[in-house]
Amino acid sequence: MTIAPLSGGLGVRTRLIDDPGRLIDLLPDDQNPLSWVRGSDGLVGWGEVARFTGTGPQRFTQADAWWQSFTRRLRVTDDVQVPGTGPVAFASFTFADSSEGSTLVVPRVLVGRRDGLSWVTEFGDGPPAVRAVSPVRPTGTLRFADGMLPVAGYRTAVAEAVRRMRAGELEKACLAHDLLAVGDEPFDPRFLLGGLAERYPTCWSYAVDRLVGATPELLVRRTAGVVESRVLAGTIWPGSGDNLSGQLLGSAKDRHEHALAVDSLADALRPLCSTLDVPEQPGVIALHNVSHLSSDVRGTLDPTDPASLLELAEAVHPTAAVGGTPRKAALRLITELEGMDRGRYAGPVGWVDSSGDGELGIALRCAQLDGPVARLFAGCGIVADSDPHKEAREAAAKMVAVRDALQAGN
């Protein structure tokens, strides 16, 4: 665990501002821009006041303790008093306990908008920060290369997972593979972020430590004692025939996969909630590249000891939407058959404020940027009647989001 030092008595102030326009356009440069934006609302940040990094099964608990300690030492002036004002940390956690890279980043400057209100939060006691915005650098020519688990290996992994499920070892596992996009110069995260936000305005467009993506799946939101989640599992994509929504709702395979994901989330939340509303039937959300079965779960936290956002994340991650059922058996299978480190792909990503409220999505439809290399990920929920070739096509459809945004204008 690494903790950045903090001088005592640091001041932070949130004040109202006029509508700043498109939030992502405010990010001044390509030096670790921070984002959690959906449509016209959300948060963007830049600069860095403090940082937490951790690994292991206690990383959520350690991050929560650090964040509470950090915020207690601040002198806070908050003229707005809505979720996302005052001190805020952008969060990104690894999928696996053993992976390195889980982090909280506290930006020096944050700009937010919610329900018609716009604000800026700044650390320090000096005059308001003014920073010019450098031109966004488009992606040049790209070439693609196999990642740690290429498509052929992915089909083999899916086939082996199906064999084990039919033998009764487990019910579901979410297997992923990766793809490398290589450019001639380092990527500008703002270019990918802006392209995803434009194409997928109903998703949450995020950037934390150069993990950039647009996720349709909300792992957990906490607001004043209320917890909400949007569970996605079961997928269809254009080219699969007519009436995609009807096909998806009528698919026994997809409905079973979805039910496992919803049940795993509900089972994890119930001990922490006084009430929990779980829909009996899923709906469908349609995106540019795919459609998903979707269920919105809502509950009231136990008022005697309400869990913080990061405590909720520790309880629910990974749900069966990105892990599997039973959880431990699925995680062992993922480690064995994928043979790669997912990093922060499929881990919680979002933001948390000083009251323990915030939003965390699941880091899907994303790429980890490292200089001129972008590592793209996509995965599918595998059950006993999954077809390896169809699952590979589904993963390719999911990768379209980042591939198109990277190549925009080329």
ZIDA-V683405 format. One record per backbone hydrogen bond with DSSP energy under -1.0 kcal/mol. CO is the residue of the C=O (numbers start at 0). NH is the residue of the N-H. Records with the same first field share a line. If there is no record, write none. Layout:
CO: NH, NH
This chain:
1: 52
9: 74
10: 123
11: 76
12: 121
13: 78
14: 119
22: 25
23: 26
27: 133
29: 31
33: 44
34: 206
35: 42
36: 204
37: 40
40: 37
41: 112
42: 35
43: 110
44: 33
45: 108
49: 105
50: 3
51: 103
52: 1
55: 58
57: 61
58: 62
59: 63
60: 64
61: 65
62: 66
63: 67
64: 68
65: 69
66: 70
67: 71
70: 73
74: 11
76: 13
81: 84
88: 351
89: 104
90: 349
91: 102
96: 55
101: 53
102: 91
103: 51
104: 89
105: 48
107: 122
108: 45
109: 120
110: 43
111: 118
112: 41
113: 116
116: 113
117: 16
118: 111
119: 14
120: 109
121: 12
142: 181
144: 179
149: 153
150: 154
151: 155
152: 156
153: 157
154: 158
155: 159
156: 160
157: 161
158: 162
159: 163
160: 164
161: 165
162: 166
163: 168
164: 167
171: 324
172: 381
174: 379
176: 377
178: 375
179: 144
180: 373
181: 142
187: 190, 191
188: 192
189: 193
190: 194
191: 195
192: 196
193: 197
194: 198
195: 199
199: 202
203: 214
204: 36
205: 212
206: 34
207: 210
209: 368
210: 207
211: 366
212: 205
214: 203
216: 361
217: 229
219: 359
220: 227
221: 357
222: 225
224: 300
225: 222
226: 298
227: 220
228: 296
230: 294
233: 292
235: 290
236: 239
242: 246
243: 247
244: 248
245: 249
247: 250
250: 254
251: 255
252: 256
253: 257
254: 258
255: 259
256: 260
257: 261
258: 262
259: 263
260: 264
261: 265
262: 266
263: 267
264: 268
265: 269
268: 271
269: 272
271: 301
274: 299
276: 297
282: 293
284: 291
289: 286
290: 235
291: 284
292: 232
293: 282
294: 230
296: 228
297: 276
298: 226
299: 273, 274
307: 311
308: 312
309: 313
310: 314
311: 315
312: 316
318: 321, 322
322: 173
324: 170, 171
325: 329
326: 330
327: 331
328: 332
329: 333
330: 334
331: 335
332: 336
333: 337
334: 338
341: 344
342: 94
343: 346
346: 362
347: 92
348: 360
349: 90
350: 358
351: 88
352: 355
355: 308
356: 352
357: 221
358: 350
359: 218, 219
360: 348
361: 363
362: 345
364: 213
365: 376
366: 211
367: 374
369: 372
370: 186
371: 182
372: 369
373: 180
374: 367
375: 178
377: 176
379: 174
381: 172
382: 385
386: 390
387: 391
388: 392
389: 393
390: 394
391: 395
392: 396
393: 397
394: 398
398: 402
399: 403
400: 404
401: 405
402: 406
406: 409
